[in-house]
Amino acid sequence: MFAGMNTGVAPSLAPHHMALIPPERLSEIQKEYFAEFAHLATNPEEIEVKDRRFSGKAWHSSWSKMIAATYLLNSKHLLALAKAVEADEKTKVKILFTTEQMIDAFSPSNFIATNPEVLENIISSQGQSIQNGIVNLLGDLKKGKVSQTDESAFEVGKNIATTEGQVVFRNALFELIQYTPLTETVYERPYLMVPPCINKYYILDLQPDNSLVRYMVEQGHTVFLVSWKNPDVTMSQVTWDDYVGDGVIKAIEVARDIGGTEQINILGFCVGGTLTSSALAVLAARKKDYVACLTLLTTLLDFSDSGILDVFIDESMVKLRESTIGGEGGNYGMMSGLDLGNTFSFLRPNDLVWNYVVENYLKGNSPPPFDLLYWNGDSTNLPGPMYCWYLRHTYLQNELIKPGKLTMCGEKVDLGKITVPAYIYASHDDHIVPWKSAYESTQLLKGKNRFVLGASGHIAGVINPPVKNKRHYFENNKLAKTADAWLSGAKDIKGSWWPDYAQWLGQFGGKKIKASKTFGNKQYKKLEAAPGKYVKEKISTAAQ
């Protein structure tokens, strides 16, 4: 398929894919390719390579520039062939995704012989870079993943996840952390944060200057946070309903009890937002008015367009998971966090895979410390039944948006019964939760909704503290029928969306009261200092 990626041979798709391209379009692409290649070959002095993989000085020689330019030309036309295939939408997306993966893998920067920077390193280090690279490779083979940061530089509770607090509740699924107030007075209503159960909670509490947890405490909220357990084999039969009932709903009940209030405010992030919305739909069916307002960060409720993840999910894939780990035929198991992490990395292969292959293995360098990438590599498993239910009923069959279709915790759920005000945040460049899909939540939830669109991706868009004055966000106080219509009337505002959110949330906090110096109450006593023990469990120990 990729013969000719680093030569002058015209690129081509597999024969059965070529047959799906209209002959006139195929001929047009081939003519364009040969014309551009001829110009490249006869005018090498005009070559200008604009790609950061080939931006180093070593790539400026005529030979190296020709290698890079030929590769980029072949890539361009191979993508044109993939886009020209006539097939159903899902097949087209799969072909394009696979083509992009192969193009990225075959970059000349990924091979010793065609990467001049690597060759220079070998010579200048007298071969030491090769030895270092082999050591790095062997270490990563033991870990089962490509290292993206210096993991020895961080320790949870020491220099990451350091906001002070106490664990005030623990069950088999989660620990509940109550954070120490940082203001003399606080809003009377507790504020509960439900992070995703994929990865650890401390994406919301990395360092003091980029911690959303600390920021909300500084705004005068009594913050509670769910720290999910890293599942082990004893949890192989845990279901989605367990996460909703024994997880989110239980956390709501404990926060209400400790706060001594009828209602709390709640935030859900990514799949934590899907779980939180499910929990609120269950409570609505039970006529339990426990929540004053809802916040959803980069959350899918309508899975009509689930972005690039849709490539991996079809009936055969889900059936395979159900029969091996999902409980079908009595076969229970775990979805490996390492496998999940590697899959997510390959959604952005040049940034999260090949960049580190080149630096760590070919050049023999060690990655620098970076808190976000440390969190990204601190994976968690998922119970097979829970994972399979999530795949089938949301990604595959999109049943959460159908009133009464799904039963959770013994109740038929309807998202339309959620009528509390909601702040719905999405990130413009999110490849996991497409922002237009996140916008659909404004049509599903029936309260007074506010939608805000931030810049950047799934994580960087969310973790954007005001003190750094980075990026921008869009706001439009008037919702529209479609995401495009909303954006066309939106204002572009420089800086972080956090202050906008804090102002919105404040109106639902209730009156201000004196901050308590105690944690928990008579029923729920403090167990140990934050960050607790669940967040420290690694895959190697959780799997035992």
N, C-alpha and C positions, 0 to 999 in steps of 0.2 A: 504493500500500500504506500509505503513511504520511500520506495526506491527513488533516488534523485533529490532527496531533501537537501543534501549538501553538494549536489552536482548540478549540472545544467539540464538534466533530464526533466521533461515536463511532468508535474505531479499528477496523480490520478487516484480516484477512489477505487474501492473494490469493484470488480466487474458487475455484480448484481446491483450496486448502487448507481453505477454509470448508466445502466439500462433505464433508470428512473428519471434521468435528466432529458428534457426535450432536446432532440438532435440539433435544432437551430441554436439553442442556448449553449450546448456543449461545443459546437463549432465556434461560436463567438468567444467563449472563454479561452479555447485553445489558440485562436488567432491573437487575442490580446496577450496571452502568455508569451508566445514566440516573438511577438513584436517587442515586448518589454525586455525579454531576455537578450534579443539581438542588440537592442540599444545599450543594455548593460555591458555586454561583451565588447562592443566597439567603442564605448565611451567610458572606460573605467575611471578617468579623471573626474567625471561628474558624479561619482557615487557619493551619496550623503546618507549615512545610516543614523536614523533617529530612533533608537531603542536603548533603554538603559542597560540591558544585558551586554551591549557592545560599546559602551561609552568610554571605557578606560583607554589610556594612551596606547596600550599594546595593540588595540584593535585598529589603530590608525594607519598601519602599513597597508600597502596596496593589496597584498595577498589576503590579509585578514578582513579587509573591507569587502573584498570580492566574495569571500566565504559568507560573511554576514548578509550581504546584500542578496546573494543568490538564495540563501535560506529564507529571507523575508519575502522575496518574490515568489518562491515556491509556496510558502505559507499562505500568501495572499490569494493565490489562484486555487489552492486546494480548498480554502474556505469558500471561495466562489463556487466551486463544484459542489461542496456540501450544501450550500444554501440553495442551489439550483435543483436539488432533488425534489421531485414531486411525490409526496406521500402524505399520510395523515400527520397532524401537527406533532404528536408525541414521537413518532418515528423520525421526523425531521429534527426535532430537538435532540434526540439520542444520537443521530448521525453527526450533528454539528458538535455536540459535546465530546464525543469520541474523537472526532477529527481534531478539535482544539487540544485535547489531552495529548494526542500523539505528536502534534506539531510542537507543543511545549517540550515534550520529552526528547525530541530529536534536535533541539537547538544545538548549534555547534559549540555554544558556551558550556554544554554539559559533558563534553568529551575532552580528554587530555590532549589528543592529537590536534584538535581544531580550536583550542582555547589558548591564545598566545599569552594571556596573563598567567595561566597555570604553568605553561612551559617556562616562562621567565622565573616564576617562583621556584621551580625545581632546580634551575640552574643557579640562582642566587643563594638558595639554601643548601646547595650541594646534596640534594635529594632528601633533606630532612622533612620537607613539606609532605613528601609521599609517605614517609614513616608516620608522621603526625596524622595524616589523613586516614591511614589504615587503622590506627589506634581509635580514632573517632568513629570510624565505621563499625569496628568490632563492638565498641561500647553501645552504639545505637542498635545494633542487631540484638544485643541482649535486652534492650529496653523495648524493642519492637516498634520504634518510631524514630523519625529524624529529629535530632535536637535542634530547637529553635532559640534557646537561650541557655545561659549558665545557671542550671537549676540549683547549684550549690550556693548561689548568692541570696536565696530567699528561704525563709522559714515562716510558715503560717503562725501567726500570733506573735512573732518577733519583729519582723520588718514588713509584714504584709498581713492584712486583716487584723489591724491593731486597735480599732475603735473600741473603747472600754464598755464592758457590759457583763451580764451574767446569763448563763443558761438557766431558765426558770421552768422548763418542761422538757421531758424527753419520752418518746415512745419508740417503737421499732422502726418508724419511718423518718422521724425528724427530731431535731432539737429546736426549741424556741429560745432565741436570744432576746433579752430586753436590754437596751443600751442605756448607759449612764447619761442623764441630762447634762447639757452644757449651757443652759440658760436658767435664770432664776424662776421664770414662769414658763409653763408649757400649755399647749392646747389640751383641753380635757379629753378629747377623743384619742385613743391610741391609733397608731399608724402601723399597719402590718405590711411587710414586704415579702413577696413570694417569688424567689428567683427560680430559674429553670432547674430541673432535676438532672439535666445534662450539664456536666461541669459543676464546679463548686460555687457557693454563694458569693465568695469574696470578689467576684468581678464588680460587685457593688461596694466593695470596701478594700480597694487595693492599697493605696497609700493615703495619708491624711489629706494631701492636696488634690486628690482625684477620687475621693470616696463620696459616693452619693449617700451612703448611710450617714456619714459624719455631717454632710451638708444638711440633711433633713433634721438631724438632731440639733444642729446650730440654728435652724429655723424655728425651734421651739416645739418639735413633735416628740412624743414619747414613742420611740421606734422599737417595734418588735420585728424579728426577722426569722424566717424558716431556714434552717440549715439541714438540708436533706442528707440522710445517711447514704454512704456509698454502698450500694447493694452487694451482698455476698450470697453464697449458695443457700443460706437459710431463707432468703427472700425470693426464691425462684418461682413461687406461686402468687406473688403479690400482683394485684390487678390495678387497672386504671381507677376503678371505684375506690380501692383502698387509698390511693393517692388523693382522691377528691374528698372522701369522707374522713378517714383516719389521718389525713394530711391537712389539706387546706381548711376544711370545716372545723376540725379540731383546733387548729391554730387560731381561727377566728373566735371560737368559744373561749379559749384560754385568755386571749388578749382582752376580750370583753370582760371576763371575770376579774382579771388583775386590774384593769382600768376602772372597773366599777361603773361602766357606761352601757347603755342599751345598744349603742352603735359604735363601730370603728370605721376608719378609712383603710382601704386596701389597695396594694399595687401588685400587679403580676407582670413578670418579664419573660418574653418568649413563650416557651411551653408552660412556664409558670403562669403566664397570662391565660393560656387555654385552660389550664387546671382551675385557675381562680374563677374564670367565667363559668365553667362547668359547676363549680361549687355554688356560685351565686344563683345559677339556674335551679339547682337542687333546693337551695334555701327558699327561693321564690315559690317553688312548687309546694313547699311545706309552710308557706306564708310566714317565714321567719325574716323579719326586717332588721337584720344584724349589721348592715353596711350603709354608711351615709354617702360614700362616693367611691368610685372605681377608677384605677389608673391601669392602662395597658401600655407596655413598652414593647415595640417590635413583636407584636402578637398576631398570629393567624387564628381567626374564627371561621372565615370563609376560605376553604382550601381549593377553590376553583382554579386559581393560578398559584401554585406553590413554588414557582421559580425553578431553579436548576435542580432542586431536590426531586422534582417530579421525574427526572431521568431514571432514578434508581427504583422507583416504586411502581410496580404493576401487579396484576393478579398472581402471576407465577412466583414472583419474589415474595409476596406476602404469604402465600400458601406454604412456601418453603420454610419461612420463619415460623409460621404457626405449627408446622409439623415437627420442627426440630427444637424450638425453645418456647413456643407459645402455649403449650399444654395440650395440643391436639394429640389424641392417642396416649395421653399420660406423659408426654415428653415435655418436661419443664426445664428451663435453663435461663441463662443470662445473655443479654446482648452486651458484648465486650465494649468497654469504654475505649480501649485502644483502637478497635475497628472503627468505632464511631468517629474518634478523633482523626484518624488517618483519612477517613472519607471526607470529613469537613475540610481538611487541609487540601485535598485534591480538588476542591471546588475553586481554589485560588492557587494552582500549582506553582506558578512562577514565584509568587510571594512567599508561600508557606512550605514548599518542597524543594524545587530545583535550585533556588537561591542558596539554600543551606547545603544541598548536595555539593554544589560548586565550592562554597566557602569552607565547609567542614571536611569534606573528603578529598576534593581535587587540590585545594590550596592548603589544606592542613591547618586551618585557623579554628579557633574555638569561638562559639557565638558569645556576644556580650550579654550581660544581665538586662532583662526587660520584663517588668512586672506583668504586663498584659500577656506576653507570650508564655511566661511561667504558668499563669492561670490556664491559658489555652492548652497546655500540655498536661495539666493535672486532671486527668480524665476520670469519669465515673461510669460504672456499669448501669444497666437498666434491667429490671426484671422482665423476663421473656413475655409473660401474659400481658403486662402493662404495655410494653413496647409494641406488641402485635396488635392489640386493640387500637392503640393510637394510630398505627399505620393504616389499618383497614377502615376504621370508621371516620377518620379525618382526611388524610392524604388520598386514600384510594376511593372512598365512597362519599366523602364530603357530607356526612349526615348530621353534623353538629348544627348546620344552618336550617335543618328541616324540623319544624316544631313537632314535638312529640315522637319523633322517630327513634331517639335513643333513650334508654332507661339507665340512669345512674343512681346508685345508692337507693334503689327501689322506687325512684321517681322518674316519670317521663319529663324530660327537660325541654325547655323552650327559651332560647336566648332573648326572645321578645318580651319575656316576663321580667327581664332585668331593666328596671326603670330609674335606677339611681343615676345621678350625673356622672359622666365618664370623661376622663382626659386620655385621649388616644394618641400616642406618639409613634411615628415611623421614621426610618432613616432612608434618605433618597437613594443611596447606592447599596442598599441591603440586598445581598445575593441569597439570603436564607429566607427572609420574609419580605417579599416585594412590597414596596410601599403602597402601591395601588390596591393590593390585596388587603393590607392592613386597614386601608381607608374604608373598606367594605363593612368593617365593624360599626362605623357610624350609622349604617343603614339597618344593622341587625339589632343593636341595643336601642331601647326606646326611651332612655332618659335624655336630659339635656347634654349633648355631647360636644366636646371641643377636640378638634384635630390639629396637631402640630407636626410639621415635617422638618426633620433635622438634616444636616448635611452628613456626608460620609456613610460608613457601612453599619453592619449589624451591631458591633460593639463600640467602635470609635465614635459613632454618632451619639450613642447613649452616654458614654463616659466622656463628657465634655464640660469640665468644671468652669465656672465663670472666671476664676482667677487667671486662667490662661488666655482668655479672650480670643479663642480660636473658633474657626468655622462660622456658620450662620444657620438660621432656620427660617422657615416660612410659616406665617400665621394668616388665617382668614377666619374671622369670627362667624361668618355665614357659611354653613355647610351647603354642599351642592349634591346633586344626584350622582355625579361621577367624580372620580379623583381628578381627572384632567380639568373639569370645570372649576373644581375647588382651587386648584393650583393657579389657574389663569387669573383668578381674582385675589391671590394671596400677596402679602407683603414680604419682602426679603429683609430679614433683620440680622445684623451682625452680632456675633457672639454666641453664648450658650443659651439653650432653651430652659435651663434649670430655674433661673429667676421667674420666668413666665409661669412655670409649673408651680413653684412655691407660692406665688401670688394666688393662683387658682385654687390650690389645695387649702390655703389658709381659711377660705370662706366656709369650709366644711369641718374645721377643727373644733368648733364650739368655743365656749368662753375660755379665757386664760385662768389657770390655777397655779398655785405654788408648786414648783417641781418637787417630787418626792425623792427622798434619799434612800428609800428602801426598794428592794426588788421583789417581784412576785407578791404573794399574799399568804394567808394561813393555809390555803389548799395547795398553792403552787409555790414552793420555796426554791430559793436559788440553789443550784446544784454544783456549778463550778464557773469559773471566769470564762468570758468569751475569749477565743472563738469556739470553745467547747471541744469535744473529741471527734464528732462525726466528720467535721471538715478536714481533719488531719489524716483520715483513713485513705491510704493509697490503694490503687487497683491491686497491687500485689498482696496486700493484706485483706482487702475487701473480698477478694475472690476465694479466700480460704474458708 
